[in-house]
Amino acid sequence: MRAAVVGHVEWVRFAAVERVPSPGEIIRARESWFEPAGGGAVAAVRLRELTGQCTFLTAIGNDEPGRLALEALRALGLDVHAGKREEAHRQAFTFLSDDGERTITLLGPKLVPYRSDPLPWDDLTQADAVYFTGGDADALRAARQARVLVATARELPTLQKAGVELDALVHSGSDLAERYEPGQLEPSPKLVVTTMGREGGKFVADEREGTYAAAELPGPLADAYGAGDSFAAGLAIALARGDDLEEALAFASRCGAAAMTIRGAYG
């Protein structure tokens, strides 16, 4: 199966702490490290783990964090193609606290690929599954060449502008930045999934509505970083291989649960 992600990557510093500090407080991190992360990068690595390969179309800045992110993504086994931007690459700082939460501060604007970038857009015609986390409207239209296209509601303005039909839209029932209301996209997605963390979630597919349960964690809880995008990556693969809806959601939930047992983006 051929999989791809069209989206973003951030150069992230993680800090493992007992808890997020209160205003004015000073705390000491047990451990700190850098990784290329963000929704696009996390999903691409998950897809590579699931299928053995993943093409990642993205964008990077013209500085050291951009160079490091690109090198690290390739070291993770991804087939990366990046548009170059004459600006700083977006960084982030993420607390990973002992309660399993992740608290993120973004530094700089999100860099995303454009259809005008000299990237292998035509290769997406051969893709079985594509997950979209960022790009311009024409990049999304190029992604629609894939057999199955899943997108995050974080990019709702781009989804509205592109006017393509999604096989699935994934959004959060608790994060206001990822909310979606029926009628906001035309044409409507074939499937809309609302994730609700450890409570599972719900779905709407044509005339069908229902809920699904969160999967049991396959190991001790580490943190929630990347769980939502791992869910979406699993959903894209399950839909592409023809799983029925309940099976696809159960598989996606297991992918999300597995992400919660690894430290940071990749463990």
Secondary structure as GFF3:
##gff-version 3
##sequence-region A 1 267
A	DSSP	beta_strand	3	6	.	.	.	ID=ss1
A	DSSP	beta_strand	10	17	.	.	.	ID=ss2
A	DSSP	beta_strand	31	37	.	.	.	ID=ss3
A	DSSP	alpha_helix	39	51	.	.	.	ID=ss4
A	DSSP	beta_strand	55	60	.	.	.	ID=ss5
A	DSSP	alpha_helix	64	75	.	.	.	ID=ss6
A	DSSP	beta_strand	79	84	.	.	.	ID=ss7
A	DSSP	beta_strand	91	97	.	.	.	ID=ss8
A	DSSP	beta_strand	102	107	.	.	.	ID=ss9
A	DSSP	three_ten_helix	121	126	.	.	.	ID=ss10
A	DSSP	beta_strand	129	132	.	.	.	ID=ss11
A	DSSP	alpha_helix	137	143	.	.	.	ID=ss12
A	DSSP	beta_strand	148	152	.	.	.	ID=ss13
A	DSSP	three_ten_helix	153	155	.	.	.	ID=ss14
A	DSSP	alpha_helix	156	162	.	.	.	ID=ss15
A	DSSP	beta_strand	168	172	.	.	.	ID=ss16
A	DSSP	three_ten_helix	176	178	.	.	.	ID=ss17
A	DSSP	beta_strand	192	195	.	.	.	ID=ss18
A	DSSP	three_ten_helix	197	199	.	.	.	ID=ss19
A	DSSP	beta_strand	201	205	.	.	.	ID=ss20
A	DSSP	beta_strand	208	212	.	.	.	ID=ss21
A	DSSP	alpha_helix	227	240	.	.	.	ID=ss22
A	DSSP	alpha_helix	245	259	.	.	.	ID=ss23
###
